[in-house]
Amino acid sequence: MRIRLRRTSLLVSIVAALALATSALGNRKPPENVPQMAEQKRAVHALNRLTFGPRPGDVDRVMAVGVDRWIQQQLHPDKIDDSALDMRLTLYPTLRMSSRELAENFPPQPLIKAIAQGKESFPSDRVKRAIYEAQLDRYEEKQERKQEVQGDAKADSITSIPPQSPALPDDQMTSLWSMEPNPRFQAVLAMSGQQRELLISSLKNQLHEFTDGMTPRQRETMEALRNPQQVVTEELVDSKLLRAIYSERQLQEVMTDFWFNHFNVFIGKGADRYLLTSYERDVIRPHAFGKFEDLLVATAQSPAMLFYLDNWLSVGPNSDVANGIPKRNGRFPQRNPPAVRTNKKRGGLNENYGRELLELHTLGVNGGYTQNDVTEAARVFTGWTLKEPRQGGGFVFDERKHEPGPKLVLGHRIKPAGEKEGLLLLHILAHHPATAKFICTKIAMRFVSDDPPPDLVDRMARTFLKKDGDIREVLKTMLDSPQFWTDGQYRAKVKTPLEFVVSSLRATGADVSDPMPVSRQLQNMGMPLYGAQPPTGYSTKAEAWVNSSALLGRMNFALALTAGKLKGTQVDTERLLAADNSANAEQALALLERMFLTDDVSKQTHDVISARLQDSNISGRKLDDPARPPNVGMIEGLLLGSPEFQRR
């Protein structure tokens, strides 16, 4: 315990020393009228701002192509070969399924409950049926336990103790392990439901090894026998990390992350666990460089957004549904004027989407709208709803839920037109000057500075309005501006946890075979993927992420990564061996500074790390021990934790 405490204390002191090495890790506001960057700096800067961080050799590759030409390539991702990433993603079949297919293949709890009540039937497919049976058995067992303790004064304490699950007999387990992957899978399907449950219980943490060699669909099925919902969410999380780490279309992935955060949806809210795969794939990524209005409409009609912000439940106070007016022979009855309606109301107006549409998606909090505008916007979008959301149903417009009559939003009178009212309001908002300024400010905050130059934002906003909200043209305006390329912007913006973790993996040339441990690291740092509950998403400002605890967490991750202690991830050993051939730790440090930071290391940071080369209490031996090769992993970890690397 004393050794562990001493090591933690030393790490804290290193974090403090490295943070103080450049006075503060927070976002630095660049001075005015500073020189433009040299060409190598431009390449590093472009890689730091437009990608998730440079990989070994990326700077040379960008310089060989030319920085400006490389940027043009990134702005047109459809022309970039990304087949290597595509091969990695073939291991995740859920990424190609519709929301309905996901719900059918990996049944959510409401569907299992419906089967238990006889309202739905089992699928005929043998593989699907096994997954349904496993979930139904667990559901019925849970219901039985509830009945057993009903009325018992100790019900709470009893239900909190999980039942003990017996294991499959050793001889059966041995027989299964001795089989080839496909016969093993077929043997599992041939088992009874009780036997499969015992198998899953027996495997515990060995499921990954048990499914080794099976096809991706077979592996999914085995994992779904334990938790079908988890298969969907984990494959989505894994794919996001793999795209960020390995995609050649880096700017597209950065913009996809930007827009998802702007139009945030929380994965932990019910049906959104099944709707987010399509949301990112079909709504966000295809529109990352397109027209803002198209993206706005796509998100407004997205089942994920409709469910997340509850607009699918919104009912106009004077609508047919609210007043209990039934359909007659498939046609709507004659409407009475709203003022004389006396029927009992059913349902209600939900303002969540109307508010977030104005405040977060378009105009911004200071965009000049009023509470009345929020209410009127909510009235416009009544009837924008979903068909069977928990079964992956899509967007529909329900006239019977729609609020009748004209609406007045931002001074615009919107005539009664059903679904077209919403499309008209989205068009008005997409072309509003306040929207142009708000969106361009957020883009500049992501790529330029936490406090972007007002004249740059104004120039981007003019492009936004002139080019009909063309996102690619807005980015070009930003990238053509001198403010983006001033020396004062170089390594001046603090990385979010996602940016730090992924840039570390890219810088070290890591091979990630299992992204889930990386995902857990992001949870520990306070940034679980798809895990932002409020509609605001995650902040990109330094103040949200810079504190002593966060810096220690980053240092621990860096040291675990470079020491080979991050499960499912291997660091590029060839490059490490090249560093190990250095005569001593100081030379290894110099080589690694060049690899990770292209020699952009302050004297203070270099001195702090160099001083630690003599300290044997960090790793049990001196980093600079002439009798042994330098501890390259430790040096790498300290460099990844440096202020220079933590800024982009």
Residue, then its C-alpha position, 0 to 999 in steps of 0.5 A: m500500500r505504501i508503494r502504491l501511495r508513493r507512486t500515486s503521489l509521484l504521479v500527482s507531482i508530475v502532473a502538477a509539474l507538467a501543468l505548471a511547465t507552461s503556466a496553465l493548461g487552459n485554452r490560450k487566447p492568441p495575440e493579434n497580428v502574429p506571424q503565420m505558421a511555417e509549412q511544417k507547422r501548418a501540417v501539424h496544425a491541420l492534423n491537430r485541428l482537422t483530425f483526431g491527431p497525427r499518426p506516425g508519418d502523417v506529417d511527412r505525408v501531408m507535407a508531401v501532398g501539400v497542406d492545402r491539397w490535403i485539406q481539399q481531399q478531406l473536404h471531399p471524403d467520398k473520394i478517399d479510400d477507407s477500405a481498411l476501416d471498412m474491413r474492421l467494421t465488418l465485425y459489427p453486423t448491427l451497424r448495417m441494420s435498420s432500427r426495426e431489424l435491430a429490435e427484431n434481432f435483439p429484442p427489447q424488454p417491451l417486446i419480450k413482455a408482449i410475448a409473455q402476455g401472448k400479444e406477440s409470437f416467437p420468430s421462426d428463425r432458429v437463431k433469433r428464437a434462441i435469443y428470444e427464449a433466453q430473454l423470456d426465461r429471464y423475464e418469467e423468472k423475474q416475474e416469479r420472484k416478484q410474486e414470491v416476495q409480494g406482500d413480504a415486509k422484506a421484499d426489498s432486501i430479498t430482491s436485491i440479492p441476485p439468485q445463484s446460477p448453477a454452472l454447466p457440468d464440467d464434461q459438457m463444458t470440456s466437450l464444447w471447448s474442444m469443438e471447432p467454432n461453427p460446430r460449437f455454435q450449432a451445439v449451443l443452438a441445439m441446447s435447451g433454454q435452461q442449458r444455454e442459460l447455464l452455459i452463459s453463467s459458466l462462461k462469465n468473463q470467457l465469452h470472448e474466448f469462447t466465440d473466437g473463430m465464430t462468424p460476426r453474426q454468431r458472436e453477436t448471437m452468443e453475446a445476445l444470449r446474455n444481453p441483446q440490448q448491450v450488443v447494439t450499444e457496444e457495437l455502436v460505441d466500438s465503431k465510433l472509436l474505430r472510426a476515430i482511430y483508423s478512418e482516413r476520412q478524418l475530417q468527416e469523422v470530426m464533423t460527424d462528432f461535432w454535429f452529433n454533439h450539436f444535435n445530441v441524443f442520449i443513448g440511455k433513454g429507452a428506445d434510443r438504444y436502438l435508434l442511435t445506430s441509424y441516427e448517426r449513420d443515416v442522419i448525421r454522417p451523410h449531412a456532415f458537409g451538406k446544407f444545414e437545412d437538410l441536416l436540420v430537417a433530417t434530425a427533426q424527423s429522426p426517430a431518435m430525436l423525436f423520442y429523446l425530446d418527447n415530441w412523439l408524445s406531443v398532442g395539440p390541445n385543440s387537436d382531434v386526439a386531445n378532444g376525443i374526436p374519432k376517425r369516421n370511415g377513415r376520414f376526419p369529421q368536420r372540425n368545430p372552431p377551437a373556442v367552442r370545444t368542450n370535450k375532455k382533453r387527452g394528451g398534452l403539448n410538449e415543448n421540449y423539442g420546440r425549446e431546444l430547436l430554437e435555443l440549441h439547434t438554430l438561433g442560440v440562447n441569445g437568438g431573439y426568441t421568446q417563450n411564446d415562440v417556443t410554445e408556438a413552435a411546439r404547436v407547429f410540430t404536433g403530429w410529428t410522431l413515431k410508429e411503434p418506437r420500441q420496435g424501431g418504427g419510423f417517423v410519421f405525421d399524424e394529422r389527428k394529433h396536430e394543433p389546428g389553426p395558424k401559428l406565429v413564430l418569430g413574427h412569421r405567420i404560419k398558415p395551417a398546412g399540416e406537416k408542411e408547417g414544420l418544414l416551413l419553420l425549419h426553413i425559416l430557422a435555417h436561413h435566419p441570421a442568428t442561426a448563421k452566427f450561432i452555428c458558425t460560432k460553434i464551428a469556430m469554437r471547435f476548430v479555432s478557439d474557445d473564444p473565436p475572433p468575432d470578425l472570423v465568425d462574421r465572415m463565416a456567417r456571411t458565407f453561411l447565408k450567401k451559400d444557403g447554409d453550405i457547411r463545406e463552404v463555411l469550413k472553407t471560409m474558416l480554413d482560408s482565414p489568416q486567423f486559423w493559421t496564426d502562430g498563436q493558434y498552434r497547440a492552443k486548444v485543450k483536447t476533450p477526453l475523447e480527443f486526448v484518448v484517440s490522439s494518444l492511440r493514433a500517436t503511438g500507432a496502437d492496434v486496438s482489437d477490443p475498443m471496449p476497455v478504451s470506452r471504459q477509460l472515457q467513462n472514467m474521464g467523464m465523457p462516455l460515448y453517446g452518454a451526454q444526458p442533457p441536449t447541450g451535449y459535451s462542452t468543447k471548452a477547456e474549463a469543462w475538462v481541466n482540473s487536477s483529478a482529470l489530469l491525473g486520470r489522463m496521466n494514468f491512461a497514458l501510462a497504462l497505454t504505453a506500458g501495455k496494460l490496456k486490455g485489447t490494445q497493443v502499442d507499435t513495438e517496432r517504433l519502441l524498439a527503434a527508441d530502445n536502440s538509443a544509447n540512453a534515456e535522454q536520447a530516447l526522450a529526444l527521439l520520442e519528443r520528435m515522434f509525438l510532438t515534432d520537437d514542440v516541447s517547452k524547456q520546462t516540460h523537457d526538464v520535468i520529464s528529464a528530472r524523472l529519469q533519475d527517479s527509481n520510485i516511479s517504476g521500481r528502477k531508474l528510467d536512465d539506468p546505463a546497465r539497462p535499456p531505457n524505459v521507453g513506455m514510461i517516457e512515452g506515457l509522460l510525454l502523452g501527459s505533457p501540456e503540449f500533447q494535451r493541447r491541439 
